[in-house]
Amino acid sequence: MVKGILVYTSADAEYNEWFIDHIIEEGRKCNLDIRLVLSDREEVPDNDIDFAIVRNRDSKLCKRLEDSNIRCFNSSYVVNIGNDKWEMYKDFNAVGIPVMYTQKTKLPYPFVMKPVDGHGGENVYLIKNADEYESVISNIPDDRQGDLIYQVIATEKGRDIRVYVVGGTILTAMERIAVDTEKDFRSNYSLNGNAKEHALTDEELKLAAKVADHIKADFVGIDLIYNNGKPVVNEIEDAVGTRMLYSLTDIDPVREFVAHIAEHI
């Protein structure tokens, strides 16, 4: 069998136990021997393996493995832009992919403030005035304030489209809508946002395909939001969650992902 590792942190592994078991089980069906490695508890090997499924969001680890000729799913490039929103913004802006305007210093109120490495909607704030800014920033450690980005607010708040992509092919899309945009504009399913399968419009499909062709990812989520009536990229999810798909559709993204891995090693 072809040998590989599935890399998680111990905390994320506990939260994603079913997902991990499913990857290992589907791997066996494709002649892949996949072993779980907890990167915060043990050394991640860079020999005697053929591939690595990296779900701990560590692009430097990916690069080390790639330098040892180990195929990483996703690549170090995708892991980097998928977990550093500032790097993603600069990368996409440079190639003409529409993305919400972002900068590293404060914008005029109101604006969205978030950490460059956040995920799942954690620590994302809609800042309306100076008092709200001071209240939030006072609770962020000084050594983390340099890791914040400031983003123009999209004209359509509380709704986004997550496009699931496996190996450059669009698997499906889900529309996520915040329960109450006055209380919380975040639409993440993990934060109890409503979700349903979504048929992409021609414009959404064109944008998602452009992103997929540019980043050449193995398995990601592309999050689109609407600004002035047009879809724009909000962010890329590297270690993308799949609970929406298993809860609300008949799609098996793990099976598709593992089949893609087996085909490309």
Order of alpha helices (4+ residues) and beta strands (2+ residues): beta-alpha-alpha-beta-beta-alpha-beta-alpha-alpha-beta-beta-beta-alpha-alpha-beta-beta-beta-beta-alpha-beta-beta-alpha-alpha
